[in-house]
Amino acid sequence: MSLWACGADDGGTGDSEATTVAETTDDGTGGTDSTGGTDTPTTGTTGATDTSGTTGVDVGRAKGLLNFTFYPETAGGLPAELGMAGAWRTEPLTTDDFFAVQAWGMHLPPAPDEPNTIANNAIPAPYEWGKDETWVVGGNALKLRGAAGESLACLMMVQDTFPVYFSDDAEFFDPLCAPDPARWVAGDVYDVIAFGGDGKDDIVLPAAVTAPTALTVTAPDVGVSLFDHDRATDLKLTWDANGGQPNRIVVRLIDTYGQMLTAHAVDDGSFTIPSAELLQLAPGPATLTIAREQSFDLGLPDGDLRVVLRYEVWADPDLI
């Protein structure tokens, strides 16, 4: 997917005291090549330690992020896609969407903390990778396991320097690391598994995260490719609300030059982008994304891992 022609948590409550199991799930597969692409991810080899009767774990100091996003088919013909990527750092990540960083080379700033608020991000600065020592290898894979199967984000080294976790069907990836949109199930509960690798137990958090329900956008008509919208007129968004759930709606509108508006909306079924904001964007083809998301903060031996699950609808308005 391409977002344009040229180129703090208000979601689900964090569960830092989730029931934790350290187990060995070795399937006899080979090791991970962390110098470029990834081979088959390996599991821990030090034996299983059952800590399911305890609350919490000895949480490390790193900050982690794992994205698990379903993108339905678009009116422009893009097929359904699963976006899964993550990273560990000793410094907080400056985005809630590391999949966009890894898959598209894009820095999407976090949405405002306050609900029903719009931030004008202008043209966001490129993602700052920073110093290599601020990046942490937290095992050799992160996995979500639900009723429809298992999805893996496998360890790879970007620029032979930065360890990231990514689900991709590139030839140099093991087939186990390929994304399958069918494994993202709206409303499903997932176990979170951090593969430890050689000499380190795998950590399993049973039923630790839940995907949000599917998002049905009712206006504008996202089933029409390149629908016109006058920037001098408010843009009203409506969708089927999911009241009572700890969701939030994140809206982005990005013009043809990459200028970006980011909004945090309450999941009550409607949100309006005022014309005063739209007039700051350039006329021409744009990208509109509307996402229902839930996020969970989990304590792992490597540190705090934020898992963000999204159902994200894309549309392509033509701003006039």
C-alpha positions as CSV (number, residue, x, y, z in Angstrom):
1,M,0.0,0.0,0.0
2,S,1.1,3.6,-0.5
3,L,-0.3,6.4,1.6
4,W,0.1,9.2,-0.8
5,A,0.7,9.9,-4.5
6,C,4.3,11.1,-3.9
7,G,5.5,9.2,-1.8
8,A,-0.4,7.9,24.7
9,D,-2.8,5.4,25.1
10,D,-6.5,6.0,25.2
11,G,-7.4,2.6,23.9
12,G,-7.7,-0.7,25.7
13,T,-6.5,-0.8,29.3
14,G,-3.0,-2.3,29.7
15,D,-2.6,-5.6,31.3
16,S,0.9,-5.5,32.8
17,E,0.0,-8.3,35.3
18,A,-1.2,-10.8,32.7
19,T,-0.8,-14.5,33.6
20,T,2.6,-15.5,32.3
21,V,3.9,-18.9,31.3
22,A,7.5,-19.6,30.4
23,E,7.5,-22.6,28.1
24,T,9.6,-24.4,25.5
25,T,7.7,-24.7,22.2
26,D,10.6,-26.1,20.2
27,D,9.3,-27.6,16.9
28,G,12.7,-28.9,15.8
29,T,13.3,-26.2,13.3
30,G,16.5,-24.4,12.5
31,G,18.0,-21.1,13.7
32,T,17.4,-17.5,12.8
33,D,19.7,-15.6,10.4
34,S,19.9,-12.2,12.0
35,T,22.3,-10.7,9.5
36,G,19.7,-9.8,6.9
37,G,16.6,-11.8,6.2
38,T,15.2,-14.3,8.6
39,D,15.3,-18.0,8.7
40,T,13.0,-20.2,10.7
41,P,12.5,-18.8,14.2
42,T,13.8,-20.9,17.0
43,T,12.3,-21.3,20.4
44,G,13.8,-21.5,23.8
45,T,16.0,-24.4,24.9
46,T,16.4,-24.0,28.7
47,G,13.2,-25.9,29.6
48,A,9.8,-24.9,30.7
49,T,9.1,-22.9,33.8
50,D,5.4,-22.7,34.7
51,T,4.6,-19.4,36.3
52,S,0.9,-19.4,35.5
53,G,0.0,-19.2,39.2
54,T,1.8,-15.9,39.7
55,T,0.9,-12.4,38.8
56,G,3.2,-10.4,36.6
57,V,6.8,-11.0,35.8
58,D,10.2,-9.4,36.4
59,V,9.7,-6.7,33.8
60,G,12.8,-5.4,32.0
61,R,13.7,-1.9,31.0
62,A,13.2,-1.9,27.2
63,K,10.2,-0.4,25.5
64,G,8.5,-2.6,22.9
65,L,5.8,-2.2,20.2
66,L,4.0,-4.8,18.2
67,N,1.4,-3.8,15.5
68,F,-1.2,-6.3,14.3
69,T,-3.4,-4.5,11.7
70,F,-6.0,-5.7,9.3
71,Y,-6.4,-3.7,6.1
72,P,-9.6,-4.7,4.2
73,E,-9.7,-4.5,0.4
74,T,-9.9,-1.0,-1.0
75,A,-12.0,0.6,-3.7
76,G,-8.8,1.1,-5.7
77,G,-8.2,-2.6,-5.9
78,L,-5.7,-3.2,-3.2
79,P,-6.3,-6.7,-1.6
80,A,-6.8,-7.3,2.1
81,E,-3.5,-7.2,4.0
82,L,-2.1,-8.1,7.4
83,G,0.4,-5.7,8.8
84,M,2.6,-7.1,11.6
85,A,5.8,-5.5,12.8
86,G,7.5,-4.6,16.1
87,A,10.7,-3.5,17.8
88,W,12.4,-3.2,21.2
89,R,14.3,-0.1,22.2
90,T,15.8,1.4,25.4
91,E,14.2,4.7,24.4
92,P,10.4,5.1,23.8
93,L,9.3,4.7,20.2
94,T,8.1,7.9,18.5
95,T,5.2,6.2,16.7
96,D,2.4,3.7,17.4
97,D,2.7,2.3,13.9
98,F,6.0,0.5,13.5
99,F,4.6,-1.5,10.6
100,A,4.4,1.8,8.6
101,V,8.1,2.5,9.4
102,Q,9.3,-1.0,8.3
103,A,6.9,-1.7,5.4
104,W,6.6,1.8,3.8
105,G,9.5,3.8,5.3
106,M,7.0,6.2,6.9
107,H,6.8,8.0,10.2
108,L,3.2,8.3,11.4
109,P,3.2,10.4,14.6
110,P,0.9,9.2,17.4
111,A,-2.6,10.5,17.5
112,P,-3.4,13.2,20.1
113,D,-4.0,12.0,23.6
114,E,-7.2,14.0,24.0
115,P,-10.3,12.5,22.3
116,N,-12.0,14.4,19.5
117,T,-8.8,16.3,18.8
118,I,-7.0,17.0,15.5
119,A,-3.3,17.5,15.2
120,N,-1.7,19.1,12.1
121,N,1.5,17.2,11.6
122,A,2.5,19.2,8.5
123,I,4.9,16.9,6.7
124,P,6.3,14.6,9.4
125,A,10.0,14.3,9.7
126,P,11.5,10.9,8.5
127,Y,11.6,8.3,11.2
128,E,14.7,8.7,13.3
129,W,16.4,5.3,13.9
130,G,18.9,6.8,16.3
131,K,21.9,5.1,17.7
132,D,22.2,1.3,17.2
133,E,22.8,0.7,20.9
134,T,19.3,2.0,21.7
135,W,17.8,-1.1,19.9
136,V,17.3,-4.4,21.7
137,V,17.1,-8.0,20.5
138,G,14.2,-9.4,22.5
139,G,14.3,-13.0,21.4
140,N,14.0,-14.1,17.8
141,A,10.2,-13.8,17.1
142,L,7.0,-12.4,18.4
143,K,3.8,-14.4,17.9
144,L,0.1,-13.9,18.2
145,R,-2.0,-17.1,18.5
146,G,-5.7,-17.0,18.0
147,A,-8.5,-19.3,17.0
148,A,-7.6,-18.9,13.3
149,G,-4.0,-19.8,13.7
150,E,-0.6,-18.2,14.5
151,S,1.0,-15.0,13.1
152,L,4.7,-14.5,13.5
153,A,6.8,-11.3,13.3
154,C,10.3,-12.7,12.9
155,L,13.7,-11.2,13.7
156,M,15.6,-9.4,10.9
157,M,18.3,-6.8,10.9
158,V,17.6,-3.6,9.0
159,Q,20.8,-2.1,7.5
160,D,22.6,-4.9,9.3
161,T,22.2,-2.8,12.4
162,F,18.7,-2.5,13.8
163,P,16.8,-5.5,15.0
164,V,13.1,-5.5,14.0
165,Y,10.3,-8.0,14.0
166,F,8.4,-8.3,10.7
167,S,5.9,-10.6,9.0
168,D,6.6,-10.7,5.3
169,D,6.4,-13.1,2.3
170,A,9.8,-12.1,0.8
171,E,11.9,-14.9,-0.6
172,F,14.5,-14.6,2.1
173,F,11.9,-15.1,4.8
174,D,10.8,-18.4,6.2
175,P,7.3,-19.3,5.1
176,L,6.3,-19.3,8.8
177,C,6.9,-15.6,8.8
178,A,4.5,-14.8,5.9
179,P,1.4,-12.7,6.8
180,D,-2.1,-14.2,6.3
181,P,-5.0,-11.7,6.6
182,A,-7.3,-14.6,7.5
183,R,-5.5,-14.9,10.9
184,W,-6.7,-11.5,11.9
185,V,-10.1,-12.1,13.3
186,A,-12.3,-9.2,14.5
187,G,-13.1,-9.5,18.2
188,D,-10.8,-12.5,18.7
189,V,-8.6,-13.1,21.7
190,Y,-4.9,-13.8,21.2
191,D,-2.1,-15.3,23.2
192,V,1.1,-13.3,23.0
193,I,4.3,-15.4,22.7
194,A,7.8,-14.0,22.8
195,F,10.3,-16.5,21.4
196,G,13.4,-16.6,23.5
197,G,15.8,-18.2,21.2
198,D,18.8,-20.3,22.2
199,G,19.4,-20.5,26.0
200,K,16.3,-18.5,26.9
201,D,12.7,-19.6,27.7
202,D,9.8,-18.5,25.5
203,I,7.3,-16.4,27.4
204,V,3.6,-17.0,26.8
205,L,0.8,-14.6,27.9
206,P,-2.4,-16.5,27.4
207,A,-5.4,-14.5,26.2
208,A,-3.5,-11.3,26.6
209,V,-4.9,-9.1,23.8
210,T,-8.2,-8.7,21.9
211,A,-8.7,-7.5,18.4
212,P,-11.3,-4.8,17.9
213,T,-14.5,-5.4,16.1
214,A,-14.6,-4.8,12.3
215,L,-15.1,-1.2,11.3
216,T,-17.9,-0.3,8.8
217,V,-17.6,3.2,7.4
218,T,-20.9,4.7,6.3
219,A,-19.7,8.1,5.1
220,P,-17.9,9.1,3.0
221,D,-18.5,6.3,0.5
222,V,-15.2,4.4,0.8
223,G,-16.5,2.0,-1.9
224,V,-15.8,4.7,-4.5
225,S,-12.3,5.4,-5.7
226,L,-11.2,9.0,-5.9
227,F,-14.4,10.6,-4.6
228,D,-14.4,14.4,-4.7
229,H,-14.5,16.5,-1.6
230,D,-14.4,20.3,-1.5
231,R,-11.9,21.5,1.1
232,A,-14.1,24.5,1.8
233,T,-16.7,22.1,3.2
234,D,-16.4,20.1,6.5
235,L,-15.6,16.4,6.0
236,K,-18.1,14.4,8.1
237,L,-17.1,10.8,8.8
238,T,-19.6,8.3,10.1
239,W,-19.3,4.6,11.0
240,D,-21.2,1.9,12.9
241,A,-20.3,2.7,16.5
242,N,-19.1,0.0,18.9
243,G,-20.2,1.6,22.2
244,G,-19.0,0.1,25.5
245,Q,-15.7,-1.2,24.1
246,P,-12.3,0.3,25.1
247,N,-11.7,1.4,21.5
248,R,-10.6,4.6,19.9
249,I,-10.8,5.7,16.3
250,V,-7.7,7.2,14.7
251,V,-8.2,9.2,11.5
252,R,-5.5,10.4,9.1
253,L,-5.9,12.6,6.1
254,I,-2.7,12.9,4.0
255,D,-2.5,15.1,0.9
256,T,-0.5,14.5,-2.3
257,Y,2.7,16.1,-0.8
258,G,2.5,14.2,2.5
259,Q,1.0,16.9,4.7
260,M,-0.9,15.1,7.4
261,L,-3.9,15.7,9.7
262,T,-4.2,13.1,12.6
263,A,-7.3,12.9,14.7
264,H,-8.3,10.9,17.8
265,A,-12.0,10.3,17.8
266,V,-14.3,8.6,20.3
267,D,-15.9,5.4,18.9
268,D,-19.4,6.9,18.9
269,G,-20.1,6.8,15.2
270,S,-19.2,10.2,13.9
271,F,-16.4,12.7,13.6
272,T,-16.0,15.9,11.5
273,I,-12.8,17.4,10.1
274,P,-13.5,21.1,9.8
275,S,-13.0,23.0,6.5
276,A,-10.4,25.2,8.3
277,E,-8.2,22.2,8.7
278,L,-8.9,20.8,5.2
279,L,-7.8,24.1,3.6
280,Q,-4.3,23.6,5.0
281,L,-4.0,20.6,2.8
282,A,-3.1,20.8,-0.9
283,P,-5.7,20.0,-3.6
284,G,-5.4,16.8,-5.4
285,P,-5.5,13.0,-4.7
286,A,-5.2,12.3,-1.0
287,T,-5.3,9.3,1.4
288,L,-7.9,8.9,4.2
289,T,-7.4,6.2,6.8
290,I,-9.9,5.4,9.5
291,A,-8.9,2.8,12.1
292,R,-10.6,1.2,15.1
293,E,-7.9,0.2,17.5
294,Q,-7.2,-1.3,20.9
295,S,-3.9,-1.3,22.7
296,F,-2.5,-3.4,25.6
297,D,0.6,-2.8,27.7
298,L,2.2,-6.1,28.7
299,G,5.1,-6.7,31.1
300,L,7.7,-9.1,29.7
301,P,11.3,-10.0,30.9
302,D,12.7,-7.7,28.2
303,G,10.4,-4.8,29.1
304,D,7.0,-3.2,28.5
305,L,5.5,-4.4,25.2
306,R,2.6,-2.4,23.8
307,V,0.5,-4.5,21.4
308,V,-1.7,-2.3,19.1
309,L,-4.4,-4.1,17.2
310,R,-6.2,-2.2,14.4
311,Y,-8.9,-2.6,11.8
312,E,-8.0,0.1,9.3
313,V,-10.1,1.3,6.4
314,W,-8.4,3.2,3.5
315,A,-10.0,5.6,1.0
316,D,-8.7,8.0,-1.6
317,P,-10.5,11.3,-1.7
318,D,-9.8,13.9,-4.4
319,L,-9.5,17.2,-2.5
320,I,-10.7,20.1,-4.6
